Amino acid sequence: MERHSQDRVGQTGQPRRRGVFSRMLTLGVLAISALMVLAACGPDVEKPYTTLSPASPTADDVQGLYKLLFWMSLVVFVGVQFAIIYLSMRYRRRSTDTKRPPQIHGNHRLEIAWTIIPAIVLLVLLVPTINTLYDHDAAAQEGDIVIDVYGKQWWWEFEYQEDATQGGESLDVVTANEIWLPVGKSVQLNLQSNNVIHSFWVPRLSGKLDVIPGHVNKLSITPTEVGEFYGECAEFCGAQHAWMRFKINVVPQDEFYAWVNNWRSSPATTIRGEASDQVVKAPDTFAICLTCHKFNGMEGSTQPEGITAPANVGPNLTMLACRETIGAGIMEMTPENLAKWLRDPGAVKPGNYMADMIKPGTLSEEDINELVTFLFAMQPEDGCGSAEGWSGGTAGTPEASPAASPVASPVPGT
Ligand code: CUA
């Protein structure tokens, strides 16, 4: 076998050398193509889940570590590839070789070298990583604004607590899946769960942090850019894990407090587009909703047994019509889609808890119509705010709002 292959090599010595050359050429072309593909992966804010375009100091730090890891890996990769190519060419079997090369086993110096070098590489990565971890943890122990975040199955509840920049007064906003934050203020997020483990992740604003039952994990975010930032659950948490998305609108501070005031003064006493003193009456069917949901200014929510977290069972419905999506990102918020959800929530988002209560036929078409009209009427008098939502339209017939799927929109002007 050995001899046979040597003969073959000997006879075809010339073509084999050309083979090496063409292989090197192929490798070179592949490497250049790979570089071009990688170059296309640059920072792009049009990709809402990109980690390459940080918009907060926390995300900058994560990006810094990533860059360090990337460049060190690149040096190691290029070094190893170069060594492989150089050695295989330098010591390749030539057509004149007739004997096997000396068979060597073990080399202490080499083995020590390739143990120590990776250890140094890992140490260089470890020190800044641990520093960053501790820095972020220390930063998360306080914040201008405190928000309790509850991971639910499968949506997010946000309860705004005290605002140190407003004399420590509680902002007293409870909402779901879509929140507003003021640019330039530090926000302390207290992540908690009363069900399974989730993971809170807004790629452009922070690293991932687990949301664990029985333990509060603290995360600090100081958004430095006005814009829309998308987040999602990053830990498998059940059937609808993929539809546990959320959105953060970072707005100028005055817009933020306008939003807070709108939330606190809701329910609006007017139907949009009609006489400003017209009082909206909740339909009787709304009592069914209030067994699980809360709505600012309306009583009726009772905590079913077994729910221990000081939170709503279902998402708080105040200013619901101002949200961009229904079901934590699964559909665009339109009257048609809201009706679809109320008709059969289990068909839209299989396995969600509301589907245990509301089956097809539980609510009549008339009930659904009344509820949708009512919920869309309950908006702030001056609309949902300038950063998002529609600024016109009357109850029940809003203008088309942006697409339901989290696709980043251009950052609104400041
Ligand atoms: Cu919550 Cu995945």
Boltz pocket constraint, residues with backbone or C-beta under 6 A from the ligand:
constraints:
  - pocket:
      binder: B
      contacts: [[A, 151], [A, 152], [A, 154], [A, 197], [A, 198], [A, 199], [A, 233], [A, 234], [A, 235], [A, 236], [A, 237], [A, 238], [A, 241], [A, 242], [A, 244]]
      max_distance: 6.0
